[in-house]
Amino acid sequence: MYWLLGSLVIIVMMGVLAVADSLAIPINSLIELHNANSWPLLLVIIAIVLIAINQRQALSTKSVNVQKLSSKHQPSQPSFSQDTSKYFSSSSKFSIRIVNYLLIMILAMGLVMGSALQSLMGYQQAEATKITESMRVQALVTIEGISDSVYDGVTNSGYRQVATVSHISPLISELTAQELDSAKVNYFTSMENSLSNSLFDDTPNESSESSDSNIEYRVLLNAYPKKGSKSAQVADLNQLRPGDQLFMTLTLAPLATSEQALNNPSGFDSYRWLRGRHIDGVANIVTTSTSSFALDESSALEADSRSYLKRFRTRIDQGRWQLRQHFYQEWAGQTTATQQAKAVTLSLLTGDRSLINRDTKDLYQLAGISHLLAISGTHVLFLAIMLAGTVVFLLNRLYPALYRHIPRWQVRWWVMISAAFIYALFTGFDVPAARTAWMLLAIGLVRLTLLPISTMRVLLALAVLMAWFDSYVLWQAGYWLSFIAVALLLKYDSASQSQNNSVLSQSEKPLSQHDIKYSCILLIKVWLTAKRVFKLQFWLFISLLPITLLLFGKASLWGLVINLFAIGLFGWVIVPLNLLAGLCYLLWPALADSIWVLVRAIIGNLHDLITWLTSLPALSEAWLYTPVNMAILLMVLLAMLPWLLPRGLISRWLALPPLTLLMMTVYANQQSLATSPTLYMLPTGDRYISAAVLQYPIMNNEVGGKDNKAQSAKGSVSWLFLADHRPSATRTMPSTLTAEKLSAILEQQLRTLSIKRLEGLVVQTSSAGLTDTLTINEADHTFKPNASELLPMTVARISQRLPTSQYWQAGRSDRWYEREKFYKETSESNNANNAAHVTTKTYISPKSCEKNNSWQLPNGDLSLQAMTGWSKIDDASVWDCTLAIDSRLPIQIVQYNAADPLNSPLATSQLLTAIPATAKNTQPDNQKLTMQAQSLPSRIVVNADTHQRVWQLWSLLCQAEPFDDRAYGHHTWLGHSTSHLVTDGIKRQRINEVITYDDNALEAALSLNAH
């Protein structure tokens, strides 16, 4: 009952949150939000009453069974009065049992419904405080905690900080830093006046503040390096401590919804991540005041409004900030390897990952040990054990008489829970640390009260309690990974311990010699320990693989190997030394620095070892990309159920049917991605940079040709199309993407779609950098690509990670070879962490994407032809290349969903009613017409033009050409809404449907439908 009810509560709360968020349920006044804080306490009381009644019912049932068993062994001849009394007593007990069962059912239903209501109240609380529209304001900003990242113009790292904004007023004109300083003085004056009025005048001052100044938002501050900005002023943001307050001018914006996360190239749902942190919106920093005032200066004015717990939390966060500043000293003068060793050391001590760069995070993800960077229960437990052992050792020596009043285990327990909660607060009170602290408290209370409750039930109760007090914790990946991993560890430990005991008991048979007996037992223990570690790692890897793929979309196969030694190294060497140095830092900083030097040396050598291991060419395929949904998770749970239940309860052979179904489902999902012709519109994170991949199955295996036989063996052919649609005549913001980032995004998306090789890769827009002189920074002798070289350099990286047969480049590419060679040399030397992705060192030759250039399958099912592109003309405005994809089978165009690739929706289209679907041989029978249209060849025009001269020249030189002089099927135009295509071009190409990358309407199509 416990597991059924607890699981049902969590599932119902998740469902309520998902439905409320997707349907945008309005705020209901019937649900009193001020009771949301007391509602979890009521749920706890109901749960305690339910457990007590159920436990009493179970005890009464056992007692009845015992009485029946004893009566069988002691037969007697009852009288008539005894029979009557037994009849009435049995009937009364039966009625009491029925009442108990009804009461248990009512309380269970009330608990589930109350949990759903608590989840709904949490949702409405978040909706009531969220930012609903963008606005520019002047506000008082209060820093909360430490920043997620630090501002660094050299590494292009931005400043991200959770803060509370209050005293908000609309920004009418731009304010300078000096004007914001004046606002600070006015704020202090008004606060002093209000304080004096509250002390000497009982009447409230209603005109002191406007209603807008009482509004508070909890936002995520953002400040990123920009050209021409005052970087010195923005860099001072790194010096803000937790609790500091200052005036800023901000641009407030609402959170992007989960539907907008569809355009996120990585599939990361930032909306749910920010909602899980109770963020109401984002705020971009425009201007800041030159000085801030600390918590100590304003605490006298706000002593009544700030709780002591919040002030205590601020003090702890200031300690975390001071420790970061200690590690950040002389940061710019150190090498990258030393910087990252210090950054990882700080992360393992306080959970502060703000100094870790992208390359180090990618290295840990590739090695499958990124979970070691987070503060887990191991860190908290180690510190609690160390402090408890120290305190007990001192009490044993100095004051052992204390144990006459308090048992030794209680002294150790009080020290452990105190250290656990303080350290959990010091590390940000994330889910793993909070879970460990609460579990220590709960297990101690169970032992203190002698309740017959197992550790697994305590873990389930904590999971439910955390969901009751914060419904949005269910949207945090750490919540699921933490509790599931601990549950698997407890389950595995209980099963393996009994097996080891049985093996040891068999080994302890009397032997002839005592030494032989001792050596055998020692060897058996070593063998069992090594076997247990490997089985444990394999068990955790396999068990957490589905949830990892569901949450992150990929999993590193290296984790199974590297975790074997990395977990032991971190758990028994690095973490204890790091915690010891942290304790010494409070008393003897010089000794702490010496220990940290040793820790940094170990971590630096570990980074070198992992880099070497992951760069082995034979083991380059380290990522597992398999789309996972809830159905697959259910099958995994059914397959694991016989191993999770007690041995002998059900046969473990019953795991074979769901396991077989799971393998068939995964294989079918992989095959389904390549069985139907599909063109995926891939999100890139830049509205002007487009990417699309065509997957076309090869239906005829007898296609002939050496290359095409290899394609037939693969089952499908794939083409990748890239374009930069920034208009040449309009000023736009430059792209923030880099070749490394864009290539990594595209590689993950392609591999998720089971694409392991590309037949062709087309860059449809020209690059001025391929015709200019190579620019080299003489200071550090590095290659500095400009914005126009983004796509060609992305091709250089993708062609090294995925085998690519052809590369078409719009425009001229005179200097491609020297740029590709220099770029590869610098990228391989500076980014050794990415070496594991490199599968080939061959250079790819570009082919000019010119008008009438074509490619087709030998069976004629698919062909590509360039419609535009005239690089022989000395005018770059006519170099862009538009492609026509002709196929015998209809091609679906879908918007790639990184969060769930198997359920990628169809792209939003704009139908053109002015042009018929078929140009010839139309029939009056709609059914015949539909069947004919499906059998006719179809065409997709993949457009790319950054200047109007492209289509002007096309209209002058070209005519609309029929496809093989046969009847036309469906014609679709795919491009950007900024295209310069005119209505005449649409008519001549006989376009029936228009699809844009940015989901905005094409102006020429709108005017055509208007007529």
N, C-alpha and C positions, 0 to 999 in steps of 0.2 A: 504493500500500500504506500509506503514512504516514497519509493522510487517512482511509482505511477503518479502519485499526486504531485510530487516535486517537479517531475518532468512536464506534467500537464500545466502546472502554473507557469513555468518558464516559456513553454510553447504558446500558451494563450497570451502572455504579455508581449512576446515577439510579434504574434499575429495582430494584436491590437495596435501596436506601434506601426507596423507596416501598412495596415489598412488606413489608419488615421493619417499617415504621412502621404500615402498615395491618393487618397480621396480629398485631402485638405479639409478635414472636418472643422467647421467654425467653432469658435469658443462658445461654450454653453454656460449660461449663467446658473443653471440648475446644479452644476457641479461646482461646489464651493472650493475655490483654489486655496483659501486660507487654511483649510483642513487637510491639505495634502501632506503636511509634515507630520500630523498626528495619525494619519491613516495607516502607515506601516506599523505603528505600535499596536493598533487594533488588530491588524492581521497577525502580528506575533502572538497576541493574547489568544486569538482564535486557534492558531496553530498549536499552542501549548495545551489548551483545553482539549483539542482533538487528539493530540498524542496521548494525553492522560487517560481519556475515555477509551481509546483503542488499546492502550497498555493494560488498563484494568479489565477490559473485555477479554484480552488474551490470557491474563492470569486466572480469571474466573473459569475460562474454558479448560485450562490446564488442571485446575483444582477439581473440576467435575470429572475429568478423565481419570485423575488419580483416585478419586472416591469410587468410581465404577470398577477400576482395576482392583482395589482393595476389597470391595464387596464380593468380587468373584472368588477371591482366595479365602474369604471368611463367610461361608454360606450360613444362613439362619432361616428360621421360620417366622416371618413377620405376622403380626396380628392384623385384625381388620382396621383398628384405629391407626396403626402404623402405615397401612396401605393408603388410607384416606389422607393422612398428613403428607405422605410422599406425593400423592396425586396433586394435592393443592400446592405443595412446594414446587413440584416440577412445572406445573402450569404457570405459577407466578414467576419462576425463573425464566420460562420461555417468553412470557410477556415482557419481562425486563430486558431480555436479550433482544427482542424485536425493537423495543424502544431505544436501546443502545445503538442498534444498527441504523435505525432511522435518524437518530441524532448525529451519528457519525456521517451519514450521507448528507444531511442538511449542512453540517459544518464544513464538509469537504466542498460541496457546491458553493457555499458562501465564501470559502477561501479562494476558490478559483474565480468567482465573479468579483470578489473584492480585489484580487490581483489585477484583473482586467481593468477595473475602475481606477486602480492606482496607476496603471500604465497610461490610461487616458488622461488622468489628472496631470501626470508628468508631461505628457505631450502638450496639454493646454497651457501649462506653465511656461513651457518653452515658446509656444506660439504667442503668448501674451507679451513676452519681453523681446521678441526678435525684431530686427530692423527690417522694415518692409519696402523701403525705397532708398535710392541713392541720394545723398545730400552732402553739401560742403558746410562744415560747421567749425566753430571755435569751441573747445571743450577743455575741461580739467581732466587730465589723464593720471590715473593711479596705477603704478606698475604692480602686477601680481606675479609672484614667483620669479624664476629666472627665464631668460629668453630661450626660445627654441634654436636660435642660430645667432651668430654674431655678424656684424657688418664688416665686410672686407672687400674693398674695391679691386684688389689684386686677383683674388680668386673668384670674383663676381658673386660673392655670397651676400645675401640680404639679411636684414634684421627682422626677426619675427618674435613678437612678444605678446602674451596675453595681458590685457589691461582692462580697467574699468573707466569708462568715460562718463563724466557728470558735468553739471552746470553747462549744458549744451545750449548754444545760441547760433542761429543761422549766420553764415558768413556772407556778408554783403559785399565786401571788397577784400582784396588781398592784404594780409597783415604781415608786418615785419617782426623779427625777433624782439626788437625793442618794444613794440606795441604789446606783444604778449607778456613781456616783463611788467609793463604797466598794469595789465590785467591781473597779474599775480599780486601786485601791491593792493589793487582794489579788492581782490578776494580776501586778503588778510584783514583789510580794514572793515569790510562788511561782516566777516566772521567775528571780529572783536566786538563790533557793535551789536550783533545778534546775541553774542554771549552776555554782554552787559545788560541787554534788554531782558534776557531770560532770567538774570539774577535779580534785577531790581524792578522789573515791571511784569505783572502777571498777565497783562493783555498781550496776545500774540501780535506780531508785526506781519500783517498779511502782505504788505507791499514790499517786503524785503527782497523776495525772490519771485520770479515768475514761475508759472506752472511748468514751463519747459525745462527749467533748471533742476527740477526734482526728478527728471527722467534719468535713469542710469542704464547703460548698456555694457555688457561684457564682450569685448571685441578682440580680434587678433590684429595687432599693429603690424604693418608691413612697410619696409623701406629697402629699396634695391638700388644698386649703383646705376646711375644714369649719366650720360654725357652732358656736360654743362651744368650739372647740379653742384650744390655746395657740399662736397664730400666730407669736408672737415666737420661741418655741423652735424651731418648724419652720423659720422663715425663716433661722435660723442654719445650717441645712444648706447654704445657698449658700456658706458660708465654708469648707466642708471641702475640703481640698486632696487631690490624688492621693497615696496612701500614708498618709493619716491613719487612725488607729484609735481607736475609741470603742465603749463598750458601749451596746447598745440592747435594748429589748424589741420583738420582732417577731411578726408573724403570717405564718408561712410557708405557702405554698400551691403545689400543683403547677401545671405549665403546662397551659393549656387545649389539648386535642387538636385535630387538624385537623377531626375530625367536629363538634366544638363550634363551629368557625369557620363552620359553616353558618348559625348565627344571627347572624353578624357582618354588619351592614347594608352595609358597604363591600366585603365579600369579601376583605378583607385577612387573610391567614393569619398571625396573630401567633405561633402555635406554631412554624411553620417559620422565621419571622424571628428569634425568640429562640433556637431551636435552632442556627441559623446563627451566632449569637454565643456559643454554648456556655454558655447560661444554663440552670441546673438547676431554677429555680423563681422565683417572685415573693415579695417580702416587703413587707408593709405596716408602716410604722413606727408604733409605739405610743408609746414614750417613748425619749428619748435622754439620755445623760449630759451634764452641763453643760460638760464640757471634753473635748478629745481630745488624744492624744499623737501627735506627728508621727513620720515614719519615722526621723528622726535619733535620737530618744529610744529607740526599740526596736531599732534596727539592731545595736547592740552585743549585745543578747540573742539576736538571730536571724540573726547574720552567717553561720552555717553553713547555714541552711535557705534562704536567699535567693540566687538566682543573680545574678551580676554583670549579665547581660543584662536581667534583670527590674528590677534597681535602676536601670540606665541608662534603661530605658523609663519608670520612675516619674519620674526627673528631667526627662525630656522632657515628660511629661504635666504636671508642675508648671509648666514654662515655658508650656504652653498655657493652664493655669489663670490664671497671672499676667497673660497677655495678655488673657484674657477680663475679668479684674477691671479692667484698664486701660480697656477699652471700656465696662464697666458703671458707671463712675464717673458720679455725678450723673444716673443713669438716670431716676429718677422725675420730675425737673424738666424733661425734654425732651419735645418733641412726638412724637407717634407716627411721623410721617414721618422725623424725625431718628433716632429709635430704630431704625427698620427699615433705614435707610440704614447705620447703624453695624453692625447685626446682619448684613446681607448682606456688608459689608466684612470682618467677622470670619470669616464662613463661607468667603469666597473665599480667606482667608489661611491658616486652620488647619483648615477643615472643621468648625468648631464652629457648629452651627445651633440651639443652645439658646435664643438670644435672638430668633429669627425667629418671629413670631406666625402664627396660622392664616390671617389675611387675606393676608399677604404670600406665604405658600406657595400659597394658592389663586390669587393673581395670576400667579405664575410658572407654575403648572400650566395656567392658562387661556391664557397666552401661549405655552405649549409650550417654555419655556426653564428648567424646573426642574432639568434636568441641569447647568446652569451653576452651580448653588449647590454642587455637589459638587466635591471636589478630584479633578480628572481628570489624565490624562497631560500635558495642556497646561501645567498649573501646575508639575508636577514638571520637565518638560522646559525650561520657561522659566528656572526657577531654576538648573537644572544648566548650561544654556548661558551664563547670565549669570556664574555663578561660574567656569566653565571659561574663558570669555573674559577675565575679570579676571586669573585666575592666569597664563594664557599671556601676557597683555600685560605683567604685572609681570616674568615670567621673561625675556621678550624684552628688556626694558630693563635688568634687574639681573643676571641670571645665564643668559645664552644658552648657556654651555658645557655646561649640563645636557643639551642635546639630543644631545651626542656619545655619551651613555650610554643615554638613553631617547628614543625618537622623540617628536615633538611630539604626534602623535595619541594616543599612549599616556598622555602627561601629561594631555591634555584628557579622555581617557576615564576615568582614575582620579579626577580631580576631579569629573566628571559623575556617576559611579556613587556616589561618597561623598556628594555633595550630594543625589542622588536618594534614597538609602536613609535619610539623616538626616531629610530633609524628609518622606518617606513615614511615618517613625515619628512625626514631629511632627504630622502630620495624622491619626494614628490607624491608619495602615497599612491603609487600605481597599483593596478589590480594584483600582480603577483606578490608584491611586498605586503599589501593590505591583507591578502588572503592568508599569508603565513602568520602575520601578527594575530589575526582573528582566530586562526586555527589553534595557535598556542594557547590563547585565552579559553577557547571552547573545550579543548582537550583537558586542560587543567580543571575547569569547572566540572566536567564529566567525572574526572577522578575524585574531585573533592566531594561531590554529591553521591558518588558510587552508583551512578545511573548506568544501566546496561545498554549503552549506545556505542555502536562501532564507529571507527574513524571515517568510513565511507559515508555513513549517515551524517556525521558532523560536516563533512565536505559538501554534501548535498544541501544541508541546512544553510551553510554559509553562502552557497551559490544563490539560493532563493532569497536570503536576507539581503544580499547586495543588490539583487534585482528589485526588491521591494523599496529599498531606500534610494535607489537611483535606477530608474527604468532604462535610461539610455546607456547603462553599462553593457546592456545586451548587444549594442552596436559596436563594441570594442573587440577587436581580434584578440587582444591579450586576455580578455575574460574567458573566452572559449579555449584558447590554447593552454592557459594556466590550469583551469579546472580539469580539462580532459586529460592533460599530461599527468597531473597529480593522481587522478583516479586510476589511470592505467598503471602508474608506478605502484600504487597501493595494491591493486589487484594482482599485478605480476609478483610483487614482493611476497604476498601471502601464499601464492601458488608455488613459487620457486623455493621458498624457505622450507616448506614441508617436504619437497623433493630432496633438497640438500640434506635435511635431517635424516631422511630414510637412507640415503647413500652413505652418510657418515656412520649411522648405526650399523650398517652392514660391514663397513670397513673396520669397525672396532671389535672384530672377533679376536679371540686370543691367538696370538702368534708365538712362535718359538723364541723369538728374540725381541727384547724390548726396543732396541735401537731400530730394528727393521720395522717394527710396528709404528714407532714415532715418525720415521721418515716416510712411510707409506701414507700415514694420515696427513702429514704436511704436504706431500705431493698431491694428494687428493683434494685438499683444501685449496691449493693454488690452482689446480686444474678447474675445480668447481667455480672459483672466483672469476677466472678468465672466461670460462664458458658462460657464466652468469652475466658478466658485463657485455659480452657480445650478443647474447640472446636478448638482454634488456635493450640494447641499442637497436637491434633489428626489430624488436617488438614495438618500440616507440616510433621508429621510422615508418614502419608499415602502417601502424595504427593512426599516426598523425598525418600520413600522406594525403588522404582524401580531404581532410579539413584544411590542410595547407594549400592544396590546389584550388579549393573552393574560395579561400580568402585572398590568396595572392596570385592565382593563375599559373604558377609554375613552382617547381620544387627542384632543388639541387641534388643530384645523385651522389655528389661528393660528400654530402652530409653523413651518409652511412659509414664512410671510411674515416673521415677527418674527426668526426665526433668521438671515435673510439679513444683517441689520445687527447683531443682538445678538451673534452669535458673533465677528464682527470687532471689535466694541466691547469685549467682554470679553477676547478673546484678545490684542489688540494694544494696548489702552489701559489698561483697568481692572486686569487681572491683572498686567502688568509694573509699573505704578505701585504696586500693592498689595504686590508682592514687594519692590520697591525700598524702600518704607516699612518693611517688616518687617526688612530688613537694616539700615536706618538706625536702627531702634529699639534694636538692640544696641549701637550706638556713639553715636548722637546722637538721643535721644528727641524733642527739640523739633522737629527737622527731620522726623522721621517723622510727628508729629502734623500738621504743615503739609501734608504730602503726603496724609495721610488725609482732611484737610478737603476737598481737591480731589477725591479719590476718592468721598467721601460726596456731594458736590455732583453729580457725574456720575451716580451711582446714583440719587439722589433725583429728578433730572430724567428719568432713564430710567423710573422708576416712574410719574411723572406722564404721560409719553408713552404708556406701555403701557396705563395706565388709560383715557386718552382714546381710544386705538385700540380697545380691547376694549369700550368703552361705545357705540360707533356702533350705532344701532338697525338699520341695514341689514345688519349683520354680527353679529347677536346669537347666531345658531346656531353656536357655536364648537366644540362637542363632537361627536365621532363615537363613537356607542355601537353596537358590533357585536360580539356574542358570538363568540369565537374558541376553537377547540379544536385538538387535535393534527392532525386530518385536514385542517383548513384550512391549518395551517402546512406540512404535507407538500405540499399543492398549490402553495402559494407557493414552496416550495423547488424543486419541479419546474419551475415557470414561470421562476424565476430561473436555473436551471442552465445554459441555453445562454449566458447573459451572464457567468456566473462562470467557465465553462471557457474555454480559449484560443480566440481567434477562428478559425473555420474547422474546428474539431474536429467540431462538430455544427451543423446549421443552426438558426438562431435562430427560424425559422418553427415549429420544434417546440414552442416555448413557447405557441403558440396553443391547443392542446387543453387543457393543464392550466389556462391562464388562463380559457378559456371555462367549464370545469368549476368553477373557483373562483367566478366570477361567478354561475353558476347555483346553486351551493351556498349562497353568502351570501344571495342573494335568496330561496331556498327556506327558509333558516333564519329570515329575517325574516318571511316569510309564515306559517311554521308557528306562530309565536307568537300569531297572530290568527285562525287557521283553525278552531280547536276551542274551545268554551266552557270557560274556565278561570278559577278564582278563585285568585289568588296570595296567600299569606300572606307579607307583607313583613316582614323583621326590622327592628327599630328601634333595638336596643341597650338597650332598657328592657323588662323582663319584663311590666310593667303597661301599657305603651303598645302598642296593637295597630294594625296597618295591613293592609288587604287591598284588592286591586284586582280587579275583575271585567272580563274581556275576553270579549265575546260577539259572534260574527260575525253580520252581517246577511245572511241567506240570500236574502231577496227584495229585489231592487233597486227594484221598483216599490212603494215604501212610501208615497209621497205626502207632501205637506207640505214646506215650504221647508227647515226645519231637518233633517228626517229624510232629505231627499235629500242633504244634505251628509254626514250620517252614512253613508248608503249608499255614497257615493263613497269614504269612508275605509275601508269594508269591515268595520268593527267598532265597537261602542259600549263605552265604559269608564266604570266607576263606582269611586270610591275611598272606602273606609270607614275612619274613624279613631275610636278610643275610648281612654279612660283608665279602666282597670279597677281602680284603687286603691279598696279597700273604704272606705266612709265611716265605718264603725264600728270600724275597726282602724287602729292607727298603723303607717305604713310609711315607708321612706326616701323622701324627695322625689326627683323625677326630676332627673338631671343634664343632660338634653337641653335645648337651647334651640330657639327657633323657627327660627333661621337654620340650625342643624345638622340638625334633623329635616327641614326643607323641602329642604335640599340632598341629603340621603340619599334621600328619596322621589323627587325629580326624577331623580336618576341611575338609580334602579331603574325608574321608569316609562319613561324614554327607552331604557333597555336593552331593555325589552319592546316597543319600537317604538310607544309610546303618546305621541302628540304633542298630544292634546286630551282633555279629560274631559267627558263628558256631565253627570256629577254628582259632587259631593263631599259626603259625609255625615259629620258629627261626631255620634256616637251618644250621647255623654255630655254632660251640661249643664256650663256654665261659670259659676261664681258671679261671675267678674270682669265678665261682660257685663251684669250687673244692678247692680253696685256703682258707686261714683263713681270717675272716672278719677284715678289716683294719679300725680303728677308730682314728681320730685325737684327741689326748688327750687334746690339747689346748682348743678347743671349743666343744669337744665331738660330732662331726658331722661325718657322714658317707662319706667317700671319695671313690666313685667308680672309678675303673680304666677303661681304654679304652675298654677292652674286655667285660665289664659289661653293655655297652651302650644298646644293644638290649634287654637283660633280664629286665633291669630296665625300658625300654620303655614299655615292656609287662606289668610290674607291674602297670604302670600308665594307659595304655589303658584299661586294664581289669577293672579298677575302674571307667572308664568313659563310656565304652560300655559293655553291658552284653556279656560275652564270655563263651562258653560251654567247649571248649577244648583248651589246650595249649601243643604243642609239642615243645620240646627243644632238639636240637642236642647235643650229648655228655652227660656228667654227670652233674647232678644238685644236688649234695649232700647237699650243703649249701644254697639252694634256699630259704627255709622258713625263716631262720634267717636273710638273706639279705633282703628279701621282707618285713618282719616285721619291721626291723630297718629302712629301706629306707622309708617306708610309715609313720612311726612315725616322722622322721625328716622332711620329705617333707611337711607333714600336719601342723607341727608347724612353719616351716620357710616360707612356701608359702601359707599363709591363703587366699591370693587373688584367688588362684586356687580352693578353696574349692567348689565353685559353680559348678564345672565340675564333681565333684565326685557323682556318682549315686549309688554306692554300696560299702560296706565295707568288702565284703567277700574276702577270699583269694582263689587264683586259684592254682590248683595242676598241676605241670608239668608232662608230659608224655614223656618218652624218644623216640626220633625220631630214631628208629632202623630199620634196614633192615627187610622188609616184614610187618612192621606195616601198617595197612590199615584202611580206613573208607569209607563207601558208603551210598548213599540213599537207603532206603528199596526197591524202585522201580527199582534200578539198573541203573538209568540214569547217575549218577555221582559217581566216586570212586577216592580215593586218596591212593597211595601206596608208601612207602619209598623204594627207590632203593639202597641207600647206608646208611652207618651209623653203625659202630660197636663199641659201647662204652664199651663193655666188654674187648676189647683189650686195654692194657695199653700203648696206643700211641694216642695222641690227633690228629695226622695228618690224622687219618682214621675215625674221629667222625662226619665229616660234612655229612649232610643229603640231598640227592637229591630226589625229589618227582616226581612221574608220575601221571598226572591227566588224567583219562580216562572218556570220556563222549559220550553219544549217539548223542548229538547235536554238531555241530561245534562251537568252541569257538573263538571269535575274540580277538586278542591281540592288544590293542591300547595304545598309549602314552598319559597319562592323561594331559590335558591342563587346568591348574588351572585358567587361565584367561577366558576360555570359555569351561567348561566341556562338554556341549552338542555337541560341534564340535571337540572333541578329535580325532586326526588323527590316522590312522592305523600305527602300529609300522613298522619301516624299517626292511625288512627281507632280508635274503641271501638264495636264492634257491640253492639246491644241485641237479645238473643235473645228477650226476652219480648214484643216487638212484631213482628208479621209484616211482611214487606216490602211487601205489597199488602193493602189493607183490603177491596177488593171484587173480584169476578170472578176469584177465584183458580182456577187450573186444575191438574189433576193432572200434566199433561205439563210436565216441567221445561224442555224446549226452548221450548215455546210460552209458558211463563211468563216466561222470560228475554226473549224477543222482545217480549212485551207490556210488560214492565217498562221496556224501553228506549224504547218508543214512548209511554209514559205521561208526563204532566207530572211534573217533579221540583221539589222545594222545598228551599231552603237557608235556615235561620233563622240570621241573623247577630245574635247576642245581645250586649247591653250592659246590665248592671245593676250598680249599686254599692250597692244597698240591697234588702233582702228585700221591701219594700213594693211594688216594681214588679210582681212576679209575684203577690203577694197581691191587689193591685187588679185585675190582669188576670183572675185566676181568679174574682173576684167579678162583674166586669162583662162578661166575654167568654165565648164558647163556642167549642169547636173547630169551625172552619168548613171544609167540604170545598172543595177546589180546583175551582171552576167546576162543582161537583156531578158530577164525573167520577171515574173510578177513580184512585187515588193511585199514583204511582211511588215513587221513593226520597226519603225525607225525612232531611235531614242538619242537625244542630245544630252551629254554629260559635260558640265563645265562649271565655271564660277559665275556668280551673279554680276561680277564686274566686266563680263565679256562685252566686246564691241560688236558682237554679231547683230545684224539688222534683220528686219522681217523678210527682206528679199532673199537673204541667205537661208532662212528657215524654209521658205517656200520651195526654193530650188533644190534643197536637200530632202524635201518631203518629210520633215520631222513631225512625228505624231506625239511625242512626249518629251518634256524637258525636265531634267534633274540637275540641281546645283549642289555643289559641295557644301556650301554654307547655309543651305535651306532657305535662301532668299530668292524671291521671284526674279526671273530674267525679264528685263524691261521690254525687249523685243517681243517676247512671247505674250506679255500682257497687252501690248498694243495690237498684236495679231488677233487675240481673242476678243478684244474690244470691237474690232471690225466685224 
